[in-house]
Amino acid sequence: MTAPTTPPARSGHGRGELASGGATPMARKAVFSATLSTALEWFDFAVYGTLAATVFPAVFFPDLTPTVALLASFGTFGAGFLARPLGGVVFGNLGDRIGRRRVLTYTLIVMGTASALIGVLPGYATIGLIAPFLLVLMRFAQGFAAGGEMTGAQLMALEHAPHDRRGFYSSFIAIGSPISQVMATLTLTGLAATLDDHAFTTWGWRIPLVASFLLVIVAVYIRRRVEETPDFTIDREQSGKTERPRALAVFRTHPRIVITLILSWAAAGALFYITTVFSLSYMTRTLGFAKDLTFGLMVAANLTSICAALVGGRFADRIGRRNTLSLGLLALAAFSLPLFAIIDTRNIALIAVCIAGCLSSVQFMAAAQPTLFAESFPISMRYTGSAAGYTGANLLFSAPAPFIASWLLTTFDGNTWAITGYTLVLIAISFGALAFLPNRTSDDLEGAHR
């Protein structure tokens, strides 16, 4: 491991840092573009997650029992996460070799196309088993694109950002998730309120997926007006004709860091989906809550979490990324461990507070996650390394979380204490991993050649 080198002057390359940490117009444009694209990515995922818990069991798995159909639907939900690490490695390698900006255009187009195709996909009643097969295939394509999109958007903002505001810039990427959750929930709620159950199940649910492709076109236009990041540009100039690292080089040179980052995001990644996907299904299908009520609870929780993300960005710059994640984990434990016990009370006020606390804790941590991951790798393999850590956590912990929670509920005869135990294990894993991560908050992002 070599000592970090002092980066050369970056005049003329549009670096987001001014003399005292100010931001250039290009830096602000970069963070706006990254936030918009992240919101669009999460919109598609949020719509799919909600539909997987409510509509897809009947549309694509009508011949199965309700419980098995729900498990099968959550299985298709997990297919997107299965593809994410592959997309992270493929697009990450391209991003480290040809630049962040070009790759992010590709990922948006793939994501938008896959989402639109899901929106026009015939159901099981029309084409039989081909329908769920194609659903899984399109979900896989969504995940493949998302594997490169999320990390690339983070790096686009961070590598343009002022040195002392990297955490704050990350918080804008983090709010893309709750914004999209609110958009998705309001869209589906409006459709469900306007249409009867037959119309919504037949064609109403398709509208937001098809319409998202139009939003992707707008995002691609905006993204093409953002310059390549100065960090990547200078690093490529410094390397000259030297061959840049191959896709899998980061697993050879930084394996411990990749594994530790995966484990550090285990609790946040899994509990986000247990809260937004499984608990939604549990409240509506098991406890009989009205769908508009549960949708309303999610909207309020996501709106609250936007503020938490912005606060988390400030904390990340002031107390460090690792400390911010540790503080967020403590808050997540406080709200997630009693979550299902509180849901079982059917006390709406307490449920609203608990769900909002869970999502706010995750978004508080999400504001620090991009910089924590990026600061762990040199520029030449930062895209691949960061994507491997983030998508690896999604594959191993986020993807199976709704399925595991459903299985535990069924196995233990409807008792939720096993899900609480599962939650405790996840939080312990992440706390342990954070203890092994160095705090590089004061390091120069451009000079992180370790």
N, C-alpha and C positions, 0 to 999 in steps of 0.2 A: 504494500500500500504506500503510495507516494503522497507527499504533502501537497495540499492544494496549491496551485500556482496562481499568481496574481493575473487577472485577466487584462488584456490590452485595452486601450482606450477604444470606445465604440462610436466615435463621432461619425456621422453620416450614415449610420445604419438604423436610425429610427428607434434606438433603445428607449424604453419607456421611462428611464430614470433621468431626471433633471438634477440640478445641483443639490437640491435639498430634498429629493425624494418626490418631486412633482411628477405628473404624468403627461405624456405627449398625446395629441389627438389620435394617433395611431394606436396607442395603448388603450385608450378608451373605446375606440372602434373595435379593437380585438376582443376586449372583454364583453362588449355588447353582442358581437357576433357569436362568441362562445356560449354566452348565456342563452341566446335565442336557440341555437342549435341543440343545446342540452335540454331545453324545455321541450323542443319538438321530439327529441329522442324519448324522453321520459313520458311525453304525452301518449305516444304509441304503446309504450310498455304499461302505462297506467290503465289505458283503455283495455288492453289485452288482459291484464290482471283482474280487473273488475268483471269483465265478460267471462273469464275462466271460472270465476267464483259464482256466477249467476246465470249466464245464458248458454255457454258452450256445452255443459253436460247434456242439455236437452237437444241442442242443435246437432252435435257431432257424436254423441254417445247415447242415443235414446233407448237402445236395447239393453243397457246395463241397469242394474239397480241404482237408486239415487246415490248411495254412498260410493259405490265403485265408479260410477260416472263422474262424480266429483274428483275422486282420486286420479282418474284418467285425464280429466281436464287439467288438473294441477300438474300432471305429468307433461302435457304439452307446454304448459307454462315454463317448466324447467328446461325444456329443449332449447330455449333461447339462451339460457345460461350455459348450457353445455357447449354452445357454439362460441361463446364469448372469448374463452382463452385462445381458441384457434384464430379468431378475428384479431385479438390483441397481438398475437405473435406476427401474423401476416401483415396487418396494417401498421403495427409498431415497427417492424423491420423496414417497411417502405417509408414510414415517417422519419426514421433515423437515417435513411439513405437518400431520399429525394425531397424531403421536407414535410413539415406538418400541414401546410396550407393545401397542397394538392391532394393529399390523402384524405383530408377531411371533406373535400368535395365528393370524393368517391363514396365515402361512408354514408353521407346524407342521401345520396341518390339510391343506394342499395336499400337503406332503411325505408325510405318513402315508397319505393316500388313494392317491397315485401308487404308493407302495411296495407297498401291499396289492394293488392291481390288477395289478402285475407278478407278484405271488405267485400269482394265479389265472389268469394269461394262458395260453391253450392254446399248444402248441408248433407247429412247422412241420408235423409229421406230421398234425395235426388240422385246421388251418385254412389251411395253405399260406403264401403270401407275406404274408397279412394279419398273421400272427404277428410277424415281425420289424418290420413297419410299426408295429404297436401297441406293441411293445417300445420302439422309438425314441420314439414319442409320449409314453409314460409316463416314459421316461428324461428327455425334454425337460421334462416337468412337474416331475420331481424337481429338475432343475437350476434351473428357474425359481424354485421356492420357496427352494432353497439360496442363490440369489443374494442374496436379501433376508435370509435367516435368519442367516447367519454374521455379517455385519457388524452386524445389529441386536442379536444376542446380545452381541457385543463391546461395543457402545455402552451397552447396558443395564447391564453390569457396570462399565464405565469411568466413566460419568457419575454413578454412585452412589459411586464409590470415593474413599477419602481421597487427597488431592493427592500425597502422597509414596509412595503404594503402588499407583499405577496399573499399573506393570509387574507387580507381584506378583499383582494381581487378574487381569491378562491371562493369567498363567500357568495359572490355573484353567480359562480358556476353552480354552487350548492343550491341556490334558490330556484334553479331551473326545475328541480324535482318537485318541490311543493307547488310551484306555479302550474306545472303540467298536471299534477294530481287534481288541483282545483279545477282546471279547465276540463279535464276528462270527466270528473265527477259531475260538474255542472252540466256538461253536454249530455251525458247519459241520463242524469236525473231529469233534465228538460224533455228529452225524448221519451223517457218512461212515463212522465206525467202527461205528455201530449198524446201518446199513442196507447191503444189498449195492449194487453199482454200479447195477443196473437201477432199484431202488427210489429211490435217491438222485437219479439223473438224471431219473426220471419225476415224483416228487412231493416227495422229501425236501428239496430245495433251496428249495421254496416256503415252508416253515414259518417261518423267521425273517422273511421279508418280510411275511407276513400278520400274524404276532405283533407286529411293530413298531407296527402301528396302535394296539394296546392300550396300548403304552407312550406313544404320542403323546397319548392321552387323558389320561393321568396328568400329562404335562408341561404340557398346556394348563391343567389345573386348578391346578397350582402357579404357572404364569406369571400367571394372572389374579389372584393374591394379591399380586403385586408392583406397587408404585406406579410411575407414570410417572417418568422420570428428572428430577431437579431442574434439571439444565442446560437441558433442553428446555422445562420449565415456565416457568422464569424468562425464557428467551430469547423465548418466545412472548408473555409478559406485557410485556416491554420493547418488543417490536415493535408492540404494540397492534393497530391495524387495518391496519397496513402489509402489503401483499401479500407473502407469503413467496416465496423464489426458486422458479422453475420447475425441472423435473427436469434440463434440460440446461444450466442456468445455470452449473454448476460447470465445464463444459467450455469455457465462454466466459471465465470469470474465473480459473480455475486450471488451464489445459491442461497447462502444463509439469509441475506437481506430479503430476497424474494419470498422465501418461506415465512420469515418473521412478519413481513408486511401482510401476507395473506392471512396469517393468524390474528394480526392486530385488528383486522377489519371483519373478523368472523361475527362478532356479536351485532355490530351495527348493521351489517348486510342482512343477516338472517332475521333479526327482530324487526327490521323495517317491513319485510314482507309478511311476517307473522301478524304484524299490526294492521297493515293495509290490505292484505289479501285474505289470510286465514280468518282473522277475527271478524271480517266482513261476512264471510260465509257462516261462521259460527253463530253470529247474532241473527242472521236472517233465516238460515236453514234449520238450526238447532233450537234457538230460543224464540223464533217467530217474530223478530223485530221487523217492522215495516222497512222496506228498502229505502224510502225517502228519508226516514229517520237516520238510518246508518250512513247513507250518503251525506246527510247534513253534518253528522259528527265528523266524518272524514274531511269535509270542506273546512270546518272550523279548526280542526287540528292542523291541517296543512297551512292555513293562513297564519296560525300562531307560529309554526315552525319557520316561516320566512324570516321573522324577526330574530329567532334563535340562531339562524345561519349567519346573519349579519353580525350579531354579537360574537359568535364563534370566530369569525374572521378577525375581529379586533383582538380577541383573546389570543389567537394564534400568533399575531405579531407582537403582542406584549409579553406573554408568558411562555411562548414556545409551542410548537405543534404537538409534541408528545404530551406535554402537560395539559393541553386543551383536550386531547382525546381521552386522557385519564379522567379529567373532570367530567367530560361527557358520559363516559362509561358509568361513573358513580350515579349520575342523574338517571341514566338509562336503567340501571339496576333498581333504583328507587321506584320507577314507574312501571317497569315491565314485569317484575316479579309478582306484584299483586294484580296484574292486569285482568286475568281471567276470573280471579276470585271476585273482583269488582264487577266485571261484566255479568257474572252469575247473580249479583244482587239486583240487576235490572234498574239500578239507580242511574238515571240518565245523566244527571249533573256530575256524579263521580266518574262515570264512564267517559264523559267528555274530557274531564281533567286528565284522566289517566292516559287516554289515547293521545291527547295533545302533548302530554309530557313525554311519551315515548317518541313521537315523531320529532318533537323539538330537540330532544337529546341527540337523536341521530343526525339531524341537520346541523346542530352545533358542532358535532364531530366532523361532519362532511365538509365544513368550511376549512378545516385544517388538513384533511386527508390529502388533497392534491399536492400541497407543498411538502408535506412529510414524505410522500412517495417520490416526488421529483428530486428532492434534495438528497436522496439516497443513491443516485446514479449519475455517472458522467453524461454529458450532453450526447455523446455519440451512441449511447444505448439507453437513453432516458425514456424514450417513448416505449420501447419494448419492455424495459424493466418495470416501469410504472404500470403499464397495461397488464403485465404478467401478474403483478401483485394484486391489482384491483379485480381483474377478471377471474383470477384463481380463487379469490375469496367468494366471488359470486357463484362460481361453479361448485365449490365444496360446501358452502354454507348457505348462501342466499337461495340458490335453485331448489334444494330439497326441503327448505324450511316449511313451506305450506303443506307439502306432502307428508313430512315427518309429523307435523302437528296434527294433521288429519288422522294419520295412522295411530298416533298415541291416544287420541280421543276415542277412536274405535276400539283399540286394544284394551283400554282401561275403562270400558263401559261408560263412556261419557264423562268421566272424571277429568278435570283439567290440571290436577296437581302434577301429573307427569310432564305436561307442557311447561309448567313452572320450573321443574327440575331441569329440563332441557335448556331453558332460558339461563338458569344459573350456570350451567356448564359452559355455555357460549361466552358469557361475561367473564368467567374465570380464565378461559383460553385467551381472550383478548388482553386482559390485564397482564397475564404472564408474558405475552409477546411484547407488549409495550415496554416492559422492563428491560428488554434486551436491545431496544432500538436507541441509537445515539441521538442526542439533540443537536441538530445542525442548523438551528434557526438563524444563527449569526453568520453562517458560512455564505460565501459568495456563490450564488446559483450558477453563474457562468463558469466558475473555476472548480467545480466539483469533479475533478478528475482523480478518482481514487482507484 
